[in-house]
Amino acid sequence: MEKIFQIAAVTLIGVAAFFLWKGNNDAMFISAVAGAVCFFLSIRFQVGERLKQRKNEVSEIETTKEHG
């Protein structure tokens, strides 16, 4: 899911640059904001995945300590 948001962020920033070049500031602003939102959503999904991995690692360590 994070890759989809990363691709969308890069695409939207490219679209924003095009609108800036064309002089359409309203469309540029909207595209840039949407690109930033996609970027931060991709970061959120990365952090969420890391937290799941750490939680699983901690639960495995606790399980081995209880049975060890």
N, C-alpha and C positions, 0 to 999 in steps of 0.2 A: 504494500500500500504506500510505503514511503517513497518508492521509486516513481510512482504515478504522480505524487505531489511535487517531487523534484523536477520531473519533466515538465509538468504544468507550470511550475514557477519559472523555469528557464524560458519556456515558450512565451509566457505572459510578459516577462521582462523584455524579451525581444520585440514583442508587439508594442509594448510601451515605447521602446526606442524608435520604432517605426513611426508611431503617432507623434512623438516629439519632433522627429525629422520633418514630418508633414505639417507640423504646426497646430495639430489638434490637441490642445492641452487637456481638455476634459476627458477625452478617450485615453490619453496618456496616463492621467492620474488614476483612472479606474483600473486600467490594465496593471499599473505598477502596484496599486494596493492589492489587487487580486493575486498578483505574483508574490507579494510579501506574505499574504495569508497562506498561500500554498507552501511557501518555504517554511514558515513556522509550524504548519501542520505536519510537514515531513519530519521536522525536528521532534515534534511531540510524539509521533509514532516511533521514532528511533529510541527516544527515552523510555517509552512504554515497553518496548521490546527488551531493552536492557534491564529494566526493573523486573520483568518476568523471569529473565535468565538468572538474575541475582537471587530472586526469591526461591527459584528451584534449586539453585546451588546451596543456599542456606538450609533449605528443608532436607536436602540429601545429606548434608553434614550432620544435622541434628539427628536424622534417622540412624546414621552409622554410629553416632556417639551413644544413642540409646540402646542399640543392639550390640555394641562392642564391649 
